[in-house]
Amino acid sequence: MTEHTPARGWFTSSRSANNAACVEVRLSTDTIGVRDSKDRSGPALAFDQAAWTGFLTTLKAADPR
């Protein structure tokens, strides 16, 4: 993931193809945030490390690309 927004810390995957239909992620010392790139002022999900790992495991199991 490379398209960083340093002022806020949110970034999108370099594979998002600039079509604005993706999520943004923000990493901090104890929380991983996820939000819709089309609604940056809308709600965001917040995960601790254990919940984030479980979330990614579930996503990968559903689509093992």
N, C-alpha and C positions, 0 to 999 in steps of 0.2 A: 504494500500500500504506500503510495507516494505523494499524492496530491494534498500536501499539508496546508492548513490555514493556521500559520503560527500564532496569530493574535488570539485565537480561540482554542487552538489545539485540535480541531476537528479535521478529519481527512477522509478521502474516499479511496477506493482501490484503483490502482493504475489500470485495471481491467474493466473499469466502468464505462469506457468508450464515450465519455462526455455526453451521454444521452439524458442525464439528470434523473434517471430512474434507478437510483441506488440508495444505499444507506451511507451515513457518515459515522465514523468511529472516533472516540476521544479517549485517550489513555491518561490516567493519573496514577498516583502511587497506590491507591487502594480501590479504584473504581474504573470500570470500562463502560463508557456511554455509547449508545447507539440511537441514531435519529434518522428520520426521513430527509433526504437531501432536498426534496421539493417543499418542505415545510420546516425550515430551520428555526422558526420561533415556536413550533409546536412541541408536543411532549417528547421526551426521550426516555429510553430504557436505561437503567443503571444496574450493572452486575458487579458483584465482588468476584475475585479470581475463581473460586470454586464454581459459582453459578455460570460464569463465562465459559469455563471449560466444559461444563455440562451442556450449555447451549450450543457450542460449536460441535460437540460430539453428536448431538441430536441432528443438527443440520447436515453434517457429513454423512450420517447414516441414511438420511432421506435422499441425498443426492451426492453420491460418492465420486464426483469429478475430482 
